[in-house]
């Protein structure tokens, strides 16, 4: 999974790392990246979909 994550856009990858490994809330992630809580939530969701669909590694 981490190899696939390396192929995501940097902001998307960072949101996923912070959420999964840092166990941070979407509000905390938004504050860290100077974005909104909604942005962090949507970015995480879209990144998760890309990983699930295999788009991150061109499958």
Beta strands, then each sheet from edge to edge (+ up, - down):
end
